């Protein structure tokens, strides 16, 4: 799995205001968490704690999946800062041409603030690695 990063910080046309993927923020390699890089270079994620609760169904014959329901609490979610100090790689979730090399960008953070970024030159697969020939 992976995490989604959306950047409002200008990282160039392939990486700004579009969904990018990464497996580098969390130690487990990604948990489908959404992250936002603000125009000033701070990293944030939504926090939905307390926005919903579970209510037990009164039906004794209800299946396991129907034995409870989700009830909104009326509270709104918050946006919280993510204070990472590491280098991560992101790549666009969608490409214009699926056969082109995937562009990558390295983002270096210190305490949740972007301190540098650079585009990684994608490696092209050489024809020696083709397993079939026409």
C-alpha positions, 0 to 999 in steps of 0.5 A: 500500500501507499500514502497519497501526497498532494502538494500546493507547494510548487514542485513543477508540473508533474508534482503540483496540485495532483495526487502523488504516491509514496511509501516513505513517510510511515515506517510500515510503507504506507497505510493509505493516509492522505498528506498535504504539502502547503504552499509554504512547505509544511506537511499536514494530514487530516485527523478525524478523531471524535467525528464518529462513534459506533452504536450497537444494534438492538437486533440479536439476530443481526450479522456481525457486520450489521451488529453496529452502525456508525453515528456522526458526533457533529464534530469536524475533523482537524488538520494536524502538522506532521513533524517528520525529519527524513527524505521521502520520494514521491511519484505521480499517481497518474501518468500521461503515457504509461510507457514512459519512465516514472518521474520521481521527486525527493523531498527532504523534511526537517521537523515537518518543513520542506528544506529541499527537493530535487527531481530524480532522473528516471532510469530507462529499461535497456533493451537487454532486459526485454524477455521476448522478441518479435 
